Amino acid sequence: MKHILLSLGLLAATTAAAQVPAPAPPQSKPVLLVGGTLHVGNGTVVPTRP
């Protein structure tokens, strides 16, 4: 009986954790990302400039 209750409890916990979170509010101002390397989807890599 304990194994069944444990299994049901774990199933309920994993189901609750899989819920979709609410989306974040829209960006209010621009964001600049610096110091990274761009990996383009076609295999091209654009390194950062010093």
PDB file of all heavy atoms in Angstrom:
ATOM      1  N   MET A   1       0.825  -1.197   0.000  1.00  0.00           N
ATOM      2  CA  MET A   1       0.000   0.000   0.000  1.00  0.00           C
ATOM      3  C   MET A   1       0.865   1.256   0.000  1.00  0.00           C
ATOM      4  O   MET A   1       0.526   2.223  -0.650  1.00  0.00           O
ATOM      5  CB  MET A   1      -0.932  -0.045   1.220  1.00  0.00           C
ATOM      6  CG  MET A   1      -1.912   1.065   1.267  1.00  0.00           C
ATOM      7  SD  MET A   1      -3.103   0.859  -0.057  1.00  0.00           S
ATOM      8  CE  MET A   1      -4.189   2.186   0.258  1.00  0.00           C
ATOM      9  N   LYS A   2       1.988   1.214   0.740  1.00  0.00           N
ATOM     10  CA  LYS A   2       2.862   2.377   0.798  1.00  0.00           C
ATOM     11  C   LYS A   2       3.438   2.693  -0.571  1.00  0.00           C
ATOM     12  O   LYS A   2       3.592   3.850  -0.949  1.00  0.00           O
ATOM     13  CB  LYS A   2       3.997   2.153   1.791  1.00  0.00           C
ATOM     14  CG  LYS A   2       3.606   2.247   3.223  1.00  0.00           C
ATOM     15  CD  LYS A   2       4.829   2.115   4.104  1.00  0.00           C
ATOM     16  CE  LYS A   2       4.454   2.178   5.566  1.00  0.00           C
ATOM     17  NZ  LYS A   2       5.633   2.065   6.427  1.00  0.00           N
ATOM     18  N   HIS A   3       3.750   1.638  -1.342  1.00  0.00           N
ATOM     19  CA  HIS A   3       4.338   1.839  -2.670  1.00  0.00           C
ATOM     20  C   HIS A   3       3.351   2.511  -3.620  1.00  0.00           C
ATOM     21  O   HIS A   3       3.727   3.344  -4.428  1.00  0.00           O
ATOM     22  CB  HIS A   3       4.802   0.504  -3.258  1.00  0.00           C
ATOM     23  CG  HIS A   3       5.914  -0.124  -2.489  1.00  0.00           C
ATOM     24  ND1 HIS A   3       7.185   0.399  -2.487  1.00  0.00           N
ATOM     25  CD2 HIS A   3       5.941  -1.225  -1.707  1.00  0.00           C
ATOM     26  CE1 HIS A   3       7.950  -0.357  -1.729  1.00  0.00           C
ATOM     27  NE2 HIS A   3       7.224  -1.349  -1.238  1.00  0.00           N
ATOM     28  N   ILE A   4       2.092   2.154  -3.492  1.00  0.00           N
ATOM     29  CA  ILE A   4       1.073   2.760  -4.346  1.00  0.00           C
ATOM     30  C   ILE A   4       0.914   4.232  -4.009  1.00  0.00           C
ATOM     31  O   ILE A   4       0.856   5.088  -4.895  1.00  0.00           O
ATOM     32  CB  ILE A   4      -0.272   2.007  -4.211  1.00  0.00           C
ATOM     33  CG1 ILE A   4      -0.124   0.598  -4.779  1.00  0.00           C
ATOM     34  CG2 ILE A   4      -1.395   2.753  -4.915  1.00  0.00           C
ATOM     35  CD1 ILE A   4      -1.315  -0.286  -4.543  1.00  0.00           C
ATOM     36  N   LEU A   5       0.850   4.548  -2.724  1.00  0.00           N
ATOM     37  CA  LEU A   5       0.711   5.951  -2.311  1.00  0.00           C
ATOM     38  C   LEU A   5       1.940   6.766  -2.702  1.00  0.00           C
ATOM     39  O   LEU A   5       1.815   7.905  -3.153  1.00  0.00           O
ATOM     40  CB  LEU A   5       0.470   6.031  -0.806  1.00  0.00           C
ATOM     41  CG  LEU A   5      -0.868   5.493  -0.314  1.00  0.00           C
ATOM     42  CD1 LEU A   5      -0.934   5.558   1.206  1.00  0.00           C
ATOM     43  CD2 LEU A   5      -2.007   6.260  -0.941  1.00  0.00           C
ATOM     44  N   LEU A   6       3.116   6.187  -2.570  1.00  0.00           N
ATOM     45  CA  LEU A   6       4.336   6.871  -2.972  1.00  0.00           C
ATOM     46  C   LEU A   6       4.342   7.125  -4.475  1.00  0.00           C
ATOM     47  O   LEU A   6       4.669   8.211  -4.930  1.00  0.00           O
ATOM     48  CB  LEU A   6       5.561   6.059  -2.565  1.00  0.00           C
ATOM     49  CG  LEU A   6       6.913   6.640  -2.948  1.00  0.00           C
ATOM     50  CD1 LEU A   6       7.139   7.980  -2.268  1.00  0.00           C
ATOM     51  CD2 LEU A   6       8.018   5.663  -2.611  1.00  0.00           C
ATOM     52  N   SER A   7       3.932   6.134  -5.232  1.00  0.00           N
ATOM     53  CA  SER A   7       3.881   6.273  -6.690  1.00  0.00           C
ATOM     54  C   SER A   7       2.889   7.355  -7.101  1.00  0.00           C
ATOM     55  O   SER A   7       3.173   8.176  -7.973  1.00  0.00           O
ATOM     56  CB  SER A   7       3.496   4.954  -7.341  1.00  0.00           C
ATOM     57  OG  SER A   7       4.464   3.979  -7.087  1.00  0.00           O
ATOM     58  N   LEU A   8       1.732   7.370  -6.482  1.00  0.00           N
ATOM     59  CA  LEU A   8       0.734   8.393  -6.789  1.00  0.00           C
ATOM     60  C   LEU A   8       1.229   9.784  -6.390  1.00  0.00           C
ATOM     61  O   LEU A   8       0.999  10.758  -7.102  1.00  0.00           O
ATOM     62  CB  LEU A   8      -0.583   8.076  -6.095  1.00  0.00           C
ATOM     63  CG  LEU A   8      -1.360   6.878  -6.656  1.00  0.00           C
ATOM     64  CD1 LEU A   8      -2.592   6.605  -5.796  1.00  0.00           C
ATOM     65  CD2 LEU A   8      -1.740   7.118  -8.092  1.00  0.00           C
ATOM     66  N   GLY A   9       1.915   9.881  -5.270  1.00  0.00           N
ATOM     67  CA  GLY A   9       2.458  11.166  -4.833  1.00  0.00           C
ATOM     68  C   GLY A   9       3.521  11.680  -5.785  1.00  0.00           C
ATOM     69  O   GLY A   9       3.547  12.869  -6.133  1.00  0.00           O
ATOM     70  N   LEU A  10       4.411  10.800  -6.234  1.00  0.00           N
ATOM     71  CA  LEU A  10       5.434  11.212  -7.188  1.00  0.00           C
ATOM     72  C   LEU A  10       4.825  11.596  -8.530  1.00  0.00           C
ATOM     73  O   LEU A  10       5.261  12.551  -9.172  1.00  0.00           O
ATOM     74  CB  LEU A  10       6.464  10.097  -7.373  1.00  0.00           C
ATOM     75  CG  LEU A  10       7.381   9.840  -6.187  1.00  0.00           C
ATOM     76  CD1 LEU A  10       8.246   8.617  -6.444  1.00  0.00           C
ATOM     77  CD2 LEU A  10       8.246  11.044  -5.898  1.00  0.00           C
ATOM     78  N   LEU A  11       3.815  10.874  -8.969  1.00  0.00           N
ATOM     79  CA  LEU A  11       3.134  11.196 -10.213  1.00  0.00           C
ATOM     80  C   LEU A  11       2.471  12.571 -10.122  1.00  0.00           C
ATOM     81  O   LEU A  11       2.570  13.381 -11.044  1.00  0.00           O
ATOM     82  CB  LEU A  11       2.090  10.122 -10.539  1.00  0.00           C
ATOM     83  CG  LEU A  11       1.281  10.353 -11.802  1.00  0.00           C
ATOM     84  CD1 LEU A  11       2.190  10.337 -13.029  1.00  0.00           C
ATOM     85  CD2 LEU A  11       0.183   9.321 -11.933  1.00  0.00           C
ATOM     86  N   ALA A  12       1.835  12.856  -9.008  1.00  0.00           N
ATOM     87  CA  ALA A  12       1.181  14.153  -8.823  1.00  0.00           C
ATOM     88  C   ALA A  12       2.216  15.278  -8.786  1.00  0.00           C
ATOM     89  O   ALA A  12       2.001  16.354  -9.350  1.00  0.00           O
ATOM     90  CB  ALA A  12       0.362  14.147  -7.543  1.00  0.00           C
ATOM     91  N   ALA A  13       3.364  15.039  -8.163  1.00  0.00           N
ATOM     92  CA  ALA A  13       4.401  16.071  -8.071  1.00  0.00           C
ATOM     93  C   ALA A  13       5.006  16.365  -9.433  1.00  0.00           C
ATOM     94  O   ALA A  13       5.239  17.517  -9.786  1.00  0.00           O
ATOM     95  CB  ALA A  13       5.488  15.633  -7.091  1.00  0.00           C
ATOM     96  N   THR A  14       5.270  15.337 -10.228  1.00  0.00           N
ATOM     97  CA  THR A  14       5.864  15.573 -11.548  1.00  0.00           C
ATOM     98  C   THR A  14       4.857  16.195 -12.497  1.00  0.00           C
ATOM     99  O   THR A  14       5.220  17.002 -13.348  1.00  0.00           O
ATOM    100  CB  THR A  14       6.416  14.265 -12.149  1.00  0.00           C
ATOM    101  OG1 THR A  14       5.374  13.300 -12.201  1.00  0.00           O
ATOM    102  CG2 THR A  14       7.576  13.737 -11.343  1.00  0.00           C
ATOM    103  N   THR A  15       3.594  15.865 -12.352  1.00  0.00           N
ATOM    104  CA  THR A  15       2.564  16.472 -13.192  1.00  0.00           C
ATOM    105  C   THR A  15       2.422  17.959 -12.865  1.00  0.00           C
ATOM    106  O   THR A  15       2.295  18.790 -13.760  1.00  0.00           O
ATOM    107  CB  THR A  15       1.218  15.751 -13.000  1.00  0.00           C
ATOM    108  OG1 THR A  15       1.404  14.373 -13.286  1.00  0.00           O
ATOM    109  CG2 THR A  15       0.156  16.315 -13.905  1.00  0.00           C
ATOM    110  N   ALA A  16       2.470  18.305 -11.605  1.00  0.00           N
ATOM    111  CA  ALA A  16       2.350  19.710 -11.207  1.00  0.00           C
ATOM    112  C   ALA A  16       3.563  20.511 -11.666  1.00  0.00           C
ATOM    113  O   ALA A  16       3.441  21.672 -12.043  1.00  0.00           O
ATOM    114  CB  ALA A  16       2.199  19.808  -9.690  1.00  0.00           C
ATOM    115  N   ALA A  17       4.745  19.912 -11.676  1.00  0.00           N
ATOM    116  CA  ALA A  17       5.950  20.619 -12.092  1.00  0.00           C
ATOM    117  C   ALA A  17       6.001  20.820 -13.599  1.00  0.00           C
ATOM    118  O   ALA A  17       6.746  21.664 -14.087  1.00  0.00           O
ATOM    119  CB  ALA A  17       7.185  19.849 -11.626  1.00  0.00           C
ATOM    120  N   ALA A  18       5.207  20.088 -14.356  1.00  0.00           N
ATOM    121  CA  ALA A  18       5.244  20.164 -15.812  1.00  0.00           C
ATOM    122  C   ALA A  18       4.287  21.218 -16.372  1.00  0.00           C
ATOM    123  O   ALA A  18       4.114  21.305 -17.572  1.00  0.00           O
ATOM    124  CB  ALA A  18       4.906  18.805 -16.398  1.00  0.00           C
ATOM    125  N   GLN A  19       3.677  22.017 -15.527  1.00  0.00           N
ATOM    126  CA  GLN A  19       2.746  23.031 -15.995  1.00  0.00           C
ATOM    127  C   GLN A  19       3.478  24.149 -16.720  1.00  0.00           C
ATOM    128  O   GLN A  19       4.605  24.494 -16.395  1.00  0.00           O
ATOM    129  CB  GLN A  19       1.951  23.609 -14.821  1.00  0.00           C
ATOM    130  CG  GLN A  19       1.128  22.585 -14.087  1.00  0.00           C
ATOM    131  CD  GLN A  19       0.119  21.892 -14.985  1.00  0.00           C
ATOM    132  OE1 GLN A  19      -0.563  22.548 -15.751  1.00  0.00           O
ATOM    133  NE2 GLN A  19       0.054  20.587 -14.904  1.00  0.00           N
ATOM    134  N   VAL A  20       2.838  24.768 -17.706  1.00  0.00           N
ATOM    135  CA  VAL A  20       3.434  25.845 -18.495  1.00  0.00           C
ATOM    136  C   VAL A  20       3.377  27.140 -17.682  1.00  0.00           C
ATOM    137  O   VAL A  20       2.299  27.542 -17.235  1.00  0.00           O
ATOM    138  CB  VAL A  20       2.671  26.003 -19.827  1.00  0.00           C
ATOM    139  CG1 VAL A  20       3.249  27.142 -20.638  1.00  0.00           C
ATOM    140  CG2 VAL A  20       2.705  24.707 -20.602  1.00  0.00           C
ATOM    141  N   PRO A  21       4.518  27.816 -17.499  1.00  0.00           N
ATOM    142  CA  PRO A  21       4.499  29.071 -16.737  1.00  0.00           C
ATOM    143  C   PRO A  21       3.883  30.209 -17.558  1.00  0.00           C
ATOM    144  O   PRO A  21       3.812  30.145 -18.785  1.00  0.00           O
ATOM    145  CB  PRO A  21       5.980  29.340 -16.477  1.00  0.00           C
ATOM    146  CG  PRO A  21       6.681  28.657 -17.596  1.00  0.00           C
ATOM    147  CD  PRO A  21       5.857  27.450 -17.927  1.00  0.00           C
ATOM    148  N   ALA A  22       3.456  31.250 -16.871  1.00  0.00           N
ATOM    149  CA  ALA A  22       2.894  32.421 -17.545  1.00  0.00           C
ATOM    150  C   ALA A  22       4.006  33.164 -18.273  1.00  0.00           C
ATOM    151  O   ALA A  22       5.134  33.247 -17.777  1.00  0.00           O
ATOM    152  CB  ALA A  22       2.236  33.338 -16.517  1.00  0.00           C
ATOM    153  N   PRO A  23       3.728  33.731 -19.451  1.00  0.00           N
ATOM    154  CA  PRO A  23       4.767  34.452 -20.179  1.00  0.00           C
ATOM    155  C   PRO A  23       5.163  35.743 -19.466  1.00  0.00           C
ATOM    156  O   PRO A  23       4.372  36.335 -18.731  1.00  0.00           O
ATOM    157  CB  PRO A  23       4.117  34.757 -21.527  1.00  0.00           C
ATOM    158  CG  PRO A  23       2.653  34.664 -21.294  1.00  0.00           C
ATOM    159  CD  PRO A  23       2.465  33.690 -20.171  1.00  0.00           C
ATOM    160  N   ALA A  24       6.384  36.169 -19.710  1.00  0.00           N
ATOM    161  CA  ALA A  24       6.880  37.415 -19.111  1.00  0.00           C
ATOM    162  C   ALA A  24       6.232  38.607 -19.819  1.00  0.00           C
ATOM    163  O   ALA A  24       5.797  38.491 -20.958  1.00  0.00           O
ATOM    164  CB  ALA A  24       8.392  37.485 -19.259  1.00  0.00           C
ATOM    165  N   PRO A  25       6.200  39.760 -19.149  1.00  0.00           N
ATOM    166  CA  PRO A  25       5.640  40.944 -19.811  1.00  0.00           C
ATOM    167  C   PRO A  25       6.534  41.381 -20.976  1.00  0.00           C
ATOM    168  O   PRO A  25       7.721  41.052 -21.009  1.00  0.00           O
ATOM    169  CB  PRO A  25       5.623  41.996 -18.699  1.00  0.00           C
ATOM    170  CG  PRO A  25       6.582  41.521 -17.687  1.00  0.00           C
ATOM    171  CD  PRO A  25       6.620  40.027 -17.787  1.00  0.00           C
ATOM    172  N   PRO A  26       6.002  42.138 -21.926  1.00  0.00           N
ATOM    173  CA  PRO A  26       6.799  42.604 -23.058  1.00  0.00           C
ATOM    174  C   PRO A  26       7.996  43.445 -22.601  1.00  0.00           C
ATOM    175  O   PRO A  26       7.938  44.109 -21.561  1.00  0.00           O
ATOM    176  CB  PRO A  26       5.833  43.458 -23.874  1.00  0.00           C
ATOM    177  CG  PRO A  26       4.477  43.060 -23.417  1.00  0.00           C
ATOM    178  CD  PRO A  26       4.630  42.580 -22.011  1.00  0.00           C
ATOM    179  N   GLN A  27       9.060  43.396 -23.385  1.00  0.00           N
ATOM    180  CA  GLN A  27      10.272  44.160 -23.067  1.00  0.00           C
ATOM    181  C   GLN A  27       9.948  45.645 -23.136  1.00  0.00           C
ATOM    182  O   GLN A  27       9.354  46.122 -24.098  1.00  0.00           O
ATOM    183  CB  GLN A  27      11.365  43.805 -24.083  1.00  0.00           C
ATOM    184  CG  GLN A  27      12.741  44.193 -23.658  1.00  0.00           C
ATOM    185  CD  GLN A  27      13.265  43.312 -22.544  1.00  0.00           C
ATOM    186  OE1 GLN A  27      12.937  42.147 -22.467  1.00  0.00           O
ATOM    187  NE2 GLN A  27      14.060  43.877 -21.697  1.00  0.00           N
ATOM    188  N   SER A  28      10.345  46.422 -22.129  1.00  0.00           N
ATOM    189  CA  SER A  28      10.020  47.849 -22.101  1.00  0.00           C
ATOM    190  C   SER A  28      11.097  48.721 -22.742  1.00  0.00           C
ATOM    191  O   SER A  28      10.818  49.845 -23.136  1.00  0.00           O
ATOM    192  CB  SER A  28       9.793  48.299 -20.658  1.00  0.00           C
ATOM    193  OG  SER A  28      10.975  48.086 -19.901  1.00  0.00           O
ATOM    194  N   LYS A  29      12.333  48.206 -22.852  1.00  0.00           N
ATOM    195  CA  LYS A  29      13.400  48.965 -23.507  1.00  0.00           C
ATOM    196  C   LYS A  29      14.386  47.983 -24.145  1.00  0.00           C
ATOM    197  O   LYS A  29      14.414  46.807 -23.787  1.00  0.00           O
ATOM    198  CB  LYS A  29      14.115  49.881 -22.519  1.00  0.00           C
ATOM    199  CG  LYS A  29      14.680  49.183 -21.300  1.00  0.00           C
ATOM    200  CD  LYS A  29      15.255  50.184 -20.319  1.00  0.00           C
ATOM    201  CE  LYS A  29      15.696  49.469 -19.050  1.00  0.00           C
ATOM    202  NZ  LYS A  29      16.280  50.379 -18.092  1.00  0.00           N
ATOM    203  N   PRO A  30      15.198  48.456 -25.099  1.00  0.00           N
ATOM    204  CA  PRO A  30      16.133  47.554 -25.785  1.00  0.00           C
ATOM    205  C   PRO A  30      17.190  46.986 -24.833  1.00  0.00           C
ATOM    206  O   PRO A  30      17.526  47.581 -23.819  1.00  0.00           O
ATOM    207  CB  PRO A  30      16.804  48.441 -26.825  1.00  0.00           C
ATOM    208  CG  PRO A  30      15.974  49.669 -26.923  1.00  0.00           C
ATOM    209  CD  PRO A  30      15.233  49.799 -25.646  1.00  0.00           C
ATOM    210  N   VAL A  31      17.698  45.807 -25.192  1.00  0.00           N
ATOM    211  CA  VAL A  31      18.741  45.143 -24.417  1.00  0.00           C
ATOM    212  C   VAL A  31      19.921  44.898 -25.349  1.00  0.00           C
ATOM    213  O   VAL A  31      19.742  44.438 -26.478  1.00  0.00           O
ATOM    214  CB  VAL A  31      18.238  43.800 -23.845  1.00  0.00           C
ATOM    215  CG1 VAL A  31      19.352  43.060 -23.144  1.00  0.00           C
ATOM    216  CG2 VAL A  31      17.079  44.036 -22.903  1.00  0.00           C
ATOM    217  N   LEU A  32      21.136  45.182 -24.891  1.00  0.00           N
ATOM    218  CA  LEU A  32      22.341  44.966 -25.677  1.00  0.00           C
ATOM    219  C   LEU A  32      23.159  43.864 -25.017  1.00  0.00           C
ATOM    220  O   LEU A  32      23.513  43.960 -23.845  1.00  0.00           O
ATOM    221  CB  LEU A  32      23.174  46.249 -25.764  1.00  0.00           C
ATOM    222  CG  LEU A  32      24.496  46.153 -26.506  1.00  0.00           C
ATOM    223  CD1 LEU A  32      24.261  45.836 -27.975  1.00  0.00           C
ATOM    224  CD2 LEU A  32      25.270  47.450 -26.372  1.00  0.00           C
ATOM    225  N   LEU A  33      23.433  42.810 -25.777  1.00  0.00           N
ATOM    226  CA  LEU A  33      24.266  41.714 -25.283  1.00  0.00           C
ATOM    227  C   LEU A  33      25.661  41.880 -25.868  1.00  0.00           C
ATOM    228  O   LEU A  33      25.815  41.976 -27.081  1.00  0.00           O
ATOM    229  CB  LEU A  33      23.684  40.361 -25.705  1.00  0.00           C
ATOM    230  CG  LEU A  33      22.257  40.081 -25.241  1.00  0.00           C
ATOM    231  CD1 LEU A  33      21.769  38.764 -25.820  1.00  0.00           C
ATOM    232  CD2 LEU A  33      22.179  40.060 -23.735  1.00  0.00           C
ATOM    233  N   VAL A  34      26.691  41.928 -25.021  1.00  0.00           N
ATOM    234  CA  VAL A  34      28.071  42.123 -25.481  1.00  0.00           C
ATOM    235  C   VAL A  34      28.955  40.999 -24.953  1.00  0.00           C
ATOM    236  O   VAL A  34      28.655  40.373 -23.946  1.00  0.00           O
ATOM    237  CB  VAL A  34      28.636  43.490 -25.017  1.00  0.00           C
ATOM    238  CG1 VAL A  34      27.928  44.628 -25.691  1.00  0.00           C
ATOM    239  CG2 VAL A  34      28.550  43.635 -23.522  1.00  0.00           C
ATOM    240  N   GLY A  35      30.066  40.763 -25.672  1.00  0.00           N
ATOM    241  CA  GLY A  35      31.043  39.784 -25.206  1.00  0.00           C
ATOM    242  C   GLY A  35      30.679  38.348 -25.500  1.00  0.00           C
ATOM    243  O   GLY A  35      31.089  37.443 -24.792  1.00  0.00           O
ATOM    244  N   GLY A  36      29.943  38.106 -26.552  1.00  0.00           N
ATOM    245  CA  GLY A  36      29.544  36.739 -26.874  1.00  0.00           C
ATOM    246  C   GLY A  36      30.032  36.336 -28.246  1.00  0.00           C
ATOM    247  O   GLY A  36      30.683  37.104 -28.952  1.00  0.00           O
ATOM    248  N   THR A  37      29.751  35.120 -28.625  1.00  0.00           N
ATOM    249  CA  THR A  37      30.083  34.617 -29.951  1.00  0.00           C
ATOM    250  C   THR A  37      28.790  34.170 -30.611  1.00  0.00           C
ATOM    251  O   THR A  37      27.996  33.439 -30.019  1.00  0.00           O
ATOM    252  CB  THR A  37      31.062  33.430 -29.848  1.00  0.00           C
ATOM    253  OG1 THR A  37      32.236  33.869 -29.162  1.00  0.00           O
ATOM    254  CG2 THR A  37      31.444  32.917 -31.217  1.00  0.00           C
ATOM    255  N   LEU A  38      28.593  34.599 -31.860  1.00  0.00           N
ATOM    256  CA  LEU A  38      27.378  34.275 -32.594  1.00  0.00           C
ATOM    257  C   LEU A  38      27.593  32.993 -33.379  1.00  0.00           C
ATOM    258  O   LEU A  38      28.497  32.904 -34.197  1.00  0.00           O
ATOM    259  CB  LEU A  38      27.030  35.429 -33.541  1.00  0.00           C
ATOM    260  CG  LEU A  38      25.849  35.214 -34.468  1.00  0.00           C
ATOM    261  CD1 LEU A  38      24.570  35.073 -33.667  1.00  0.00           C
ATOM    262  CD2 LEU A  38      25.735  36.356 -35.448  1.00  0.00           C
ATOM    263  N   HIS A  39      26.770  31.993 -33.118  1.00  0.00           N
ATOM    264  CA  HIS A  39      26.787  30.731 -33.864  1.00  0.00           C
ATOM    265  C   HIS A  39      25.545  30.721 -34.739  1.00  0.00           C
ATOM    266  O   HIS A  39      24.436  30.487 -34.270  1.00  0.00           O
ATOM    267  CB  HIS A  39      26.776  29.527 -32.917  1.00  0.00           C
ATOM    268  CG  HIS A  39      28.011  29.408 -32.103  1.00  0.00           C
ATOM    269  ND1 HIS A  39      29.080  28.662 -32.503  1.00  0.00           N
ATOM    270  CD2 HIS A  39      28.360  29.963 -30.907  1.00  0.00           C
ATOM    271  CE1 HIS A  39      30.038  28.732 -31.592  1.00  0.00           C
ATOM    272  NE2 HIS A  39      29.615  29.521 -30.615  1.00  0.00           N
ATOM    273  N   VAL A  40      25.741  30.984 -36.046  1.00  0.00           N
ATOM    274  CA  VAL A  40      24.639  31.048 -36.993  1.00  0.00           C
ATOM    275  C   VAL A  40      24.180  29.620 -37.297  1.00  0.00           C
ATOM    276  O   VAL A  40      24.972  28.686 -37.254  1.00  0.00           O
ATOM    277  CB  VAL A  40      25.095  31.772 -38.279  1.00  0.00           C
ATOM    278  CG1 VAL A  40      23.934  31.965 -39.245  1.00  0.00           C
ATOM    279  CG2 VAL A  40      25.707  33.126 -37.933  1.00  0.00           C
ATOM    280  N   GLY A  41      22.924  29.446 -37.614  1.00  0.00           N
ATOM    281  CA  GLY A  41      22.363  28.130 -37.843  1.00  0.00           C
ATOM    282  C   GLY A  41      22.967  27.359 -39.002  1.00  0.00           C
ATOM    283  O   GLY A  41      22.823  26.156 -39.097  1.00  0.00           O
ATOM    284  N   ASN A  42      23.684  28.035 -39.911  1.00  0.00           N
ATOM    285  CA  ASN A  42      24.271  27.328 -41.054  1.00  0.00           C
ATOM    286  C   ASN A  42      25.698  26.869 -40.784  1.00  0.00           C
ATOM    287  O   ASN A  42      26.391  26.429 -41.692  1.00  0.00           O
ATOM    288  CB  ASN A  42      24.243  28.209 -42.301  1.00  0.00           C
ATOM    289  CG  ASN A  42      25.065  29.470 -42.152  1.00  0.00           C
ATOM    290  OD1 ASN A  42      25.755  29.665 -41.157  1.00  0.00           O
ATOM    291  ND2 ASN A  42      24.984  30.333 -43.148  1.00  0.00           N
ATOM    292  N   GLY A  43      26.193  26.997 -39.554  1.00  0.00           N
ATOM    293  CA  GLY A  43      27.537  26.553 -39.193  1.00  0.00           C
ATOM    294  C   GLY A  43      28.550  27.671 -39.114  1.00  0.00           C
ATOM    295  O   GLY A  43      29.677  27.460 -38.689  1.00  0.00           O
ATOM    296  N   THR A  44      28.187  28.872 -39.547  1.00  0.00           N
ATOM    297  CA  THR A  44      29.099  30.007 -39.473  1.00  0.00           C
ATOM    298  C   THR A  44      29.234  30.482 -38.028  1.00  0.00           C
ATOM    299  O   THR A  44      28.247  30.553 -37.304  1.00  0.00           O
ATOM    300  CB  THR A  44      28.564  31.168 -40.337  1.00  0.00           C
ATOM    301  OG1 THR A  44      28.316  30.692 -41.655  1.00  0.00           O
ATOM    302  CG2 THR A  44      29.520  32.329 -40.372  1.00  0.00           C
ATOM    303  N   VAL A  45      30.466  30.814 -37.627  1.00  0.00           N
ATOM    304  CA  VAL A  45      30.719  31.338 -36.294  1.00  0.00           C
ATOM    305  C   VAL A  45      31.299  32.741 -36.443  1.00  0.00           C
ATOM    306  O   VAL A  45      32.279  32.946 -37.152  1.00  0.00           O
ATOM    307  CB  VAL A  45      31.705  30.440 -35.509  1.00  0.00           C
ATOM    308  CG1 VAL A  45      32.025  31.053 -34.158  1.00  0.00           C
ATOM    309  CG2 VAL A  45      31.128  29.051 -35.351  1.00  0.00           C
ATOM    310  N   VAL A  46      30.673  33.727 -35.795  1.00  0.00           N
ATOM    311  CA  VAL A  46      31.129  35.105 -35.828  1.00  0.00           C
ATOM    312  C   VAL A  46      31.738  35.416 -34.457  1.00  0.00           C
ATOM    313  O   VAL A  46      31.012  35.521 -33.476  1.00  0.00           O
ATOM    314  CB  VAL A  46      29.971  36.072 -36.139  1.00  0.00           C
ATOM    315  CG1 VAL A  46      30.465  37.505 -36.211  1.00  0.00           C
ATOM    316  CG2 VAL A  46      29.265  35.669 -37.422  1.00  0.00           C
ATOM    317  N   PRO A  47      33.102  35.537 -34.367  1.00  0.00           N
ATOM    318  CA  PRO A  47      33.729  35.798 -33.069  1.00  0.00           C
ATOM    319  C   PRO A  47      33.492  37.239 -32.612  1.00  0.00           C
ATOM    320  O   PRO A  47      33.137  38.112 -33.407  1.00  0.00           O
ATOM    321  CB  PRO A  47      35.211  35.548 -33.339  1.00  0.00           C
ATOM    322  CG  PRO A  47      35.373  35.770 -34.798  1.00  0.00           C
ATOM    323  CD  PRO A  47      34.067  35.409 -35.441  1.00  0.00           C
ATOM    324  N   THR A  48      33.706  37.474 -31.327  1.00  0.00           N
ATOM    325  CA  THR A  48      33.571  38.817 -30.785  1.00  0.00           C
ATOM    326  C   THR A  48      34.768  39.664 -31.160  1.00  0.00           C
ATOM    327  O   THR A  48      35.844  39.170 -31.425  1.00  0.00           O
ATOM    328  CB  THR A  48      33.458  38.783 -29.251  1.00  0.00           C
ATOM    329  OG1 THR A  48      34.640  38.160 -28.751  1.00  0.00           O
ATOM    330  CG2 THR A  48      32.251  38.001 -28.806  1.00  0.00           C
ATOM    331  N   ARG A  49      34.551  40.947 -31.180  1.00  0.00           N
ATOM    332  CA  ARG A  49      35.644  41.883 -31.427  1.00  0.00           C
ATOM    333  C   ARG A  49      36.177  42.362 -30.081  1.00  0.00           C
ATOM    334  O   ARG A  49      35.397  42.589 -29.154  1.00  0.00           O
ATOM    335  CB  ARG A  49      35.147  43.076 -32.240  1.00  0.00           C
ATOM    336  CG  ARG A  49      34.723  42.652 -33.639  1.00  0.00           C
ATOM    337  CD  ARG A  49      34.377  43.838 -34.463  1.00  0.00           C
ATOM    338  NE  ARG A  49      33.239  44.569 -33.854  1.00  0.00           N
ATOM    339  CZ  ARG A  49      32.514  45.454 -34.500  1.00  0.00           C
ATOM    340  NH1 ARG A  49      32.758  45.753 -35.733  1.00  0.00           N
ATOM    341  NH2 ARG A  49      31.524  46.069 -33.899  1.00  0.00           N
ATOM    342  N   PRO A  50      37.493  42.558 -29.988  1.00  0.00           N
ATOM    343  CA  PRO A  50      38.059  43.021 -28.701  1.00  0.00           C
ATOM    344  C   PRO A  50      37.688  44.446 -28.390  1.00  0.00           C
ATOM    345  O   PRO A  50      37.296  45.198 -29.156  1.00  0.00           O
ATOM    346  CB  PRO A  50      39.556  42.899 -28.893  1.00  0.00           C
ATOM    347  CG  PRO A  50      39.804  42.592 -30.324  1.00  0.00           C
ATOM    348  CD  PRO A  50      38.502  42.265 -30.962  1.00  0.00           C
TER     349      PRO A  50
END
